[in-house]
Amino acid sequence: MSSTAESVPAAGHERLWSVDDHLADILAAVHPLDPIELQLPDAQGCVLVEDVTVPVALPPFDNSSMDGYAVRTADVAGATDEFPAVLTVIGDVAAGSGALPEVGPGQAARIMTGAPLPPGAEAVVPVEWTDGGAGGAAATAMRPAGAGGEGASGEVRVFRSAEARAHVRSRGSDVRAGDLALEAGTVLGPPQIGLLAAIGRGSVRVRPRPRVVVLSTGSELIQPGEELGEGQIYDSNSFALTAAARDAGAIAYRVGAVTDDADTLRATIEDQLIRADMVVTTGGVSVGAYDVVKEALSTVGDEDEPGGGVDFRKLAMQPGKPQGFGSIGPEHTPLLALPGNPVSSYVSFELFVRPAIRALMGREDVHRPVVRATLAAGETLSSPAGRRQFLRGTYDAEEGTITPVGGAGSHLIAALAHADALIVIPEESVSVEPGTDVDVVLIG
């Protein structure tokens, strides 16, 4: 994959990439997925690519906001507890009613919440303002339909007057026909899905959620639930990164750990390309004798695309110095190869994979929020010269402070589980004193 920030390293020295250059290279190569038409249940989390206008007013008719009685205002004017208005009940109006009774002088119709306002009626009086058609004091609830012939027929006493349009939701009071309901670029969450359904849209044109395949490498890895043998550890990276990919908005598929064999890894990745818009590997990208990802993919390129293939790099960061990025297969599927240490892989995901996933979705907000916070530490934090360090921490928004969690070791996954932020120590700093303001990446 070609670089957006090429430079020639000094003789005898391998180039050390900056975090910013590596990320820029990734985002320059990752393009939003082509739009497709999706049914509403499948469109959640996707980015709308078209403006959606309202075809019909919402609500489409005047309707009641209360359970009560539809009345003419003149008939209840001056009504009190002592001198109630006595009206003839001509029938029920329920939500979904077709033919509606017409309310004339001295009449009322029982009406339920959401039911259309019948012709002749000007307002709705809540049932609590009436005797509910049962005689006596004010009712507390509407009597069931057909309860002894009371309520839907006979008489009702109204103890309060009502102004015109009282407790009536007017046609088009939410949105009117022709209004812009949602604009292109909107991320479809539950309220947006609800609005689309309310205006009658069964499907929309969106950029789909990318399919991300996550696989880890290492002959020492076994699956949780199995019994550990000598020299074995549980595969945590593939679970953490698959969850992180889903959290970023992707449809994520986890592949069980692949042994340290280049041919096996290459074949596994090729098998997964049919369902992948992106592939993420973890482990095997350093300089060890069994760094299988580097061995398997260093010579794999997209021969028909200049600059294709996978480029393995060293970055000026800690943790996460070794990284790989490129594209593979006939569809030039993006591949990001992350380190194998748990903290290194997760930090790398947050910095590089998450923005790439959101770029595939067509999201504008590809980055995590970054805030300034005061370092609340019991001692000075050290950092290697020339490296951008990312330490785990807990952020207190109310106090505006960040407190380190655990140490700098890239294997300290327990500390990562209790962190909700990354403390950023820039390349030019070798130490940071307590009380210093620092950049904080919010990952919680």
N, C-alpha and C positions, 0 to 999 in steps of 0.2 A: 504494500500500500504506500503510495507516494506521500511524501511529507509536505506540509504547508510551511515549514520553517527549517529548510535545509541549512546546514552549516558543515564545514569541513573540519574534522577534529585534527588536532596536532598529530604529527607523525608518532606512531607508537601508542596512541591513546584512543580508546573507544569513546565515541560521543556520549555524553551524559545529557539526556533530555530533561528539560524542565517539565514540571507538572502541566503548566499552561500550554506549552507547545504540543505535548502529547495529546491533551484533551482537544486542542484546536484541530489537530490532525484527524482525530476520530470524528468530531462533529462535521468537519468538511467533507468526510466521506460517507456519512450516514444521512440518507434522505428519507423524508416521510413516505410511508407506504401509500400505495394508490387507494383512492376512495372506493368503497363498496356500499351497496344498499343492505342495511341490516334491519331486522325486526327489532322492535323496542326492547324486549328483554335482553337481546344480544348487544345492544348499542350502549349499555351502561359503561361509563368510563372512557368512551370514545370521544373523539373531537369532531364536531359537526363541520361539514365543509360547504354547507349551503345556508342561506338565510331561510328561515321558516316563517311564513306569514299565516295569520289566522284566517281560516276559511269561513268560519261561522262565529258569531258573537258568543262570548262566554260570560255569564250563563246565557243560553239561547232563548230564554223567556223569563219574564218576571216570576219570581218564586218566593216562597215563604222562608224566612230564616228561623222560624219558631214553630213549635206545635201549638195550635190555637184555633182561632176562628177568623175567617175572612169576612170583613164587614164593610159597610159604608160609613164614612166618618160622621155623617149627620145623624146616624141612628144611635151612636154611642156618645155624642156630645153631652157633656155635663154628667155623665154616669158616675155614681158614687156607691160606697158600700150601703148607704141608707136608701138611696134611690137608684137602683141598678137599671140599666137598659135591658129590657126583655125582648129577645129576638127569636124568631122562628128558625129552627135549624132545618135546612133543606137537603142536607146530604153531606157526604165525605168527599174530600179531595186529597188523594194520596199521591206520593211521588210516582210518576209514570202514568198518571191518569190520562185517559184519552178525552172523551166527551166531558165537558165541565158544566156544572149547574150555573145558571146566571143568578147572581145575588141581587134581589130587588129591595125596595124599601121595607124596613122592618125585618129583614132576613139576614141569616148568617150561614156560612158553610164551614164545617169542621175541616181544618187543613193541617197537613203534616209538613214537617221541615223538608224543604226541597221541592214541594209540590207546586205546580203552576198556580198563579193567582187567578181565580175564576173571573169571568167578565162581570162587571158591575161592582166588584169589591175594590176598595181604595186603600185598605190597610189590613193588618193582621193584629189581633189582640192575643197575647199569650194566654194559654189555658189557665195560668196562675191568676189572671185578672178576672176569671169567670168562675162560675160554680160547676163548670164541666158538664152542664146539662143534667146534673143530678139533684139540683136544688140544694139549699143550705149555704154553707160558707164556701170560701174560695177553694178551688181544687188544687191539688198538688201535682197531678199528672193527668194525661189524657186517658179516658176510659177506653178499654179495648173495643174494636169495632164489633157491633152487634151485641154488646153487653146489655141484655134485657131490653133492647129497643131504646136505650137511653143514649144520649150523646149525639148520634148521627141524625136524630130526628127529635121532634118535640121542641122544647124551648131551652134557651140558655140565658143566664143572667150575666151581664157584663158590668163589672164594678169600677171600671176606669175608662176614660175617653182615650182616643187615639188620633194622632195627626195623620194626614195623608201620607202614604208610602211608609208608615211605621212598620218595621219588621218585614220589609219587602226588599229583596235583592233584585235590583233592576237588570233588565236585559242589557248585556254588554258592559256591566259595571266592572268586570274583571278585565277582559280584553274585548275589543270590537273587531268585527270582520275587516280584514285588510291591515290590521296592526301587525308590527313585527313581533313575533313571539320569541324567537331566539335567533341570534346572528351567527354567521359562520365563525368558527373558532371557539364556540362554546363547548366546554367539557360537560358531557351529559351525566349528571348525577341523578339521584332519586327525584328531586323536585322538578328537574328538567324533563325527565322521562314522564312524570305525572302530567306536566303541562302538555307535552306532545300527545299523550293519550286523551287528555281532556278536549283537545281541539280536533280529535279524530285522526291523527296520524298514526298509522300502524307500523310504519317503517321510515327510516331516515338515511340519508347519505352521509357516511362518516369515514374517517380513517380508522381502520380496525386496530384492535389491540395487537401488538406484535407477539409472535410466538417465539419464545426464547427457550432454547435447550441448554440445560446446565449439566455439566458432567465433571466429576473429579477424577484424578488419576493417582495411582499409588498402589503397589502390591500389598502394602501394609494396612490398607483400609478394609474394614468390614462394616456391615450395616448394623445400625442400632437394633438391639434385641437379640443379636447373636452373642455367643460367648467369646470373649477376647482370648486369643492365643498369644504365645510368646512373640514379642516385638510388634504386635498389632495395635491399632487404634481405631476408634469409631470414625466413620465418615461424617463429619459435621458440616463441612464446607458446602456440599451439594444441597443439604437441607437449608442452611442459612441463605445461600444465594438464590435458591428457588423461591423461598419466601420473600426475599428482597426484590426479586424480579416481579412477583405478583404485586407487592406493595407499590412498585413503581408504575404499575398499570398493565403489565404484560400478562399473557397466557403462558405460564411457565411449565416446562416438562423437566423432571429430574431423571437423570440416567445414573444407574448405580456405578460405583467406582470401577474404573478400568485399570487393569494391571499395567505394570511398567513394560509394555511391549509396543513398539512403534507401529507395527502392522495392525495389531488389534485396535489401537486407538484410531488409526487412520480409517479403518473399516467401520468402526463404531460411529465416527463423525459423519462419514459418507452416508451411512444408513439413516442418520438423524436429519440430514439436510432436507428431506422431503417435507418435514413438518416444522422447519426452522426459518424464521426471519432473522435470527441472530443465534450464534453459538457462543457460550461462555464456558471456558475450561478453567480449572483451578489446580495448580500443582504442575511441576515438571517444566518450569520456564527459566530456571537458574542455570548454573554452570556445573552441576553435579554429573556424575557418570550415568545416572538413571533419570535424567530430566527428559522424559519421554515426549512431552508436548513439543518441545523445541526440536527434538530429533525427528518427530513424525511430520511436522508442518513446515520446517524451515525450507524444504525444497518443493512444497506444494504451492503452485501459483495458478492464477487465472491467465492462461497463455494468450487468450484473445483480448485481454485487457491490460494495457501498459500500466506498470506500477502495481499490479495485483500481487497476491501472495500474502504471507504473514511475516511481519517484521518483528524481531525480538530486540528489545531495547533495555537500557538501564536508565532509570529516572533518578533525578536529584530529589529523592523523597525518602522518608522513613515513617512507617514501614511501607513496603511495596516497591522496592527498587527494581526488580525484574518484571517486565511487562511485555506482552505480545499483542499485536493488533494487525488485522488485515482482512482479506476476504477470500473465500474458498468456494469451490463448486461452480457448476454452470450458471447459477443465478447470482454469483458473486456475493454470497451470504456473508455479512460481517461476522468476524470472529474476534473475540477478546480473550486473551490468555492471561490469567491472573496467577499470582504466586500461591503457594500451597499453605503457608502458615495462616491459621484462621483469621487473625486480626488483619494481616496483610491483605488477604483476599477480600475481606469485608470492606475495609477502607478503600481498596482499589475499586470495588463495585460502586461504592457511593460516589467516588470522584469521577469515574470513567463510564461504567456500564449504565448506571441509572440515567445520566444525561443522554446517552445514546439511545436507550429505550424510549425515552420521552421525545427525542427527536424523531424517531421512527413513527411515533403516534401523531406527530404534527403539533405537539405541545410547544407553547412559547416559554413556559416556566420549566426549563429543563434542569435547573440547578436547585439544590437545597438552599433554604434561606441562610444568610450569613449575617451575624450581629456582632456588635462589640460588647465585650463583657470584661469585668475586672477579675483577674486571677486570684482566687481564694485558695492558696496553698500554704502548707506549713513550712515549705522550704523552696529554695530556688530550683527551677526546672532547667535542666541542661539539654542541649540539642547539638547534633553534629554540624560542623561548619559546612556551608554549601548545600545543605539538605533542608527541604521543607518538611518539618515534622508534624505529624498528626497524632495527638494524644487523646485518649478517651476522657470524657468528663461529664459531669451533671450540671445542667444550666438552671439557674434560679432567675426566672424572668422578673419576679417582683423586686429582688435585690440587685439584679443586673450583674450577677457573679457567676463564675464558672469554677467548679472544683474538680481537680483531677481524680480519676478513678483508676486504681491499679498502676502498674509501671509501664515502661516503654516497650517491653517484650512483645514480639509479634505472635507469641503463642498464648497470650493471656486472654482466653476467650471468656472466662468468668467475669472479668472486669468489663469487657465489651457488653455483656448482657445487662449490666447495670448502668451503662452510659446512655445518654440521650443527645450527646453533642461531641464534636471533635474540636479540640483546641489546636489552632494553627500557629506554629512557631516558624517564622519566615527563614529563608535560606541564610540571611545575613546575621541572624542571631544565634549565639551559642549558649545563652542563658536568659532566663526570664524571671525577674524578681516577683514575689507576691505583691499584689496591689497594682501590677501593670495591666493596662488594657490590651486585650488580644482579640483577634478575629476568632469567631466560634461558628462552626457549621452545625446547624440544628438537624439532627437525624432522627429525633424521637417523634 
